[in-house]
Amino acid sequence: MTVRSSTARSCIGALLAAVVLAAVSLAAPATAAPPARPAALAPAVPDTVVLDGHRLAETKRRLDRGDPRLRRALRDLTARADRWLGQGPWTVVDKPRPAPGGDPHDYLSQAPYWWPTGPRTPENPWGCPYEQRDGERNPEVDTGTDRRDAENVFDSSYELSLAWYYTGERAYAEHAATVLRTWFLDPATRMNPRLDHGQFIPCKYDGRAIGIIDFSQSYTSVLDAQAILAAGAPGWTRADRARTTAWNKDFRDWLVHSDFGRQEGAAKNNHGTFYDLQIAALARATGDDALARRTVRDARARRVDPQIAADGSQPQELARTRSWHYSTFDLVAYARLADIGRHVGVDLWAHRGPAGQSLGGAVRYLLPAATGERPWPHPELDFRRYAAADVVHAAADAGDRAARAAVPKLQAPPGGDLWELRPAAEQLDSITG
């Protein structure tokens, strides 16, 4: 009995195994497909102010697919970002002397083109009075003020945030967050959101309206850095974003309502253009698209028509001893203002003034010197051909055929041409050196 029962169970087990195997064979395809790979996550699209966030995301996709040209540009960008990792953070409160009002949290800078003419004595430690030498930079402005540190904050936060976005390396994002938090947010080290003591002149002025340009020429890049970090960067928290928005609103309101802000807004040269850029950017960053749209729209008759001549020259900038620098510099503001216009539905590149004035015409005026075909025919103490590279790129992107044809002939700026990674015009020839 035992043997027969065991044999019977073995037969039944073998029969069941055969049935299961047959069922599995019938259900399975002849060749099993490999398991599906998860789809790659689409890059986050930063809600940027000047830069085009969708374009950044597409550039990141191309990098992830191994685009060799972009890889070369990325090496140039990360080389810059790597240098910033060992520097900073910076703060306004560590300058050796406070601003004239006595608050160490107030930003302080000295007029760069003013020089002492008197002997320095215990009674006259500054060597007053001061006289202006246009285009000649007094090296003492880099000691005892916040100008250089602020520029380090602007440049480092921008390049570090871009490096994080394209590589995902958290060290870049975390250091950018530390830099921004130290300068703008932490109570012990933050800067007051005002510029009452920009470009002071010893023994003459405690601050001047034109000192606003210390921020308007580069702070809009910081707004984009903040937006890029807000796209998911480690180390940049929801609280950081909220406090940054509050700082930007306070700064925007100071620029709009202060006497210095109104004076700078009334300027008829690059100071006025950069003021408009800063107002439009801060409005966009703080959710006031109506103010941003109005500022860009009004710039057509308020800036382009009176500041750009029919032949494309910029008479106020040509009157300077550094006419090439200031002509390209002013166009940086226009090109970035046009980028903000794209976000809010105003096409500044399409504008034509009553005498044919246009941004495209102003860029075309620079092309012979920008491509090296002809010398620049106006005064310039320190000609740098590459200073025009970004504004030519911007005009080419806007559809200007002459600018597009000139792009291959441009001189790359020191450190490489980063246009593909951050397609918004920047000042490329420093006036701080």
Secondary structure as UniProt FT lines:
FT   HELIX           2..27
FT   HELIX           53..64
FT   TURN            65..66
FT   HELIX           68..85
FT   HELIX           92..94
FT   TURN            100..101
FT   TURN            104..105
FT   STRAND          108..110
FT   TURN            112..113
FT   STRAND          114..116
FT   TURN            122..123
FT   TURN            125..126
FT   STRAND          130..132
FT   TURN            134..135
FT   HELIX           139..142
FT   HELIX           147..167
FT   HELIX           170..180
FT   HELIX           181..185
FT   TURN            187..189
FT   STRAND          197..201
FT   TURN            202..204
FT   HELIX           209..212
FT   HELIX           213..216
FT   TURN            217..218
FT   HELIX           219..229
FT   TURN            230..232
FT   TURN            234..235
FT   HELIX           238..257
FT   HELIX           259..265
FT   HELIX           270..285
FT   TURN            286..287
FT   HELIX           289..299
FT   HELIX           300..304
FT   HELIX           305..307
FT   TURN            310..311
FT   HELIX           315..318
FT   HELIX           323..344
FT   HELIX           348..350
FT   TURN            354..355
FT   HELIX           359..370
FT   TURN            371..372
FT   HELIX           385..388
FT   HELIX           389..397
FT   TURN            398..399
FT   HELIX           401..406
FT   HELIX           407..409
FT   TURN            414..415
FT   TURN            419..421
//
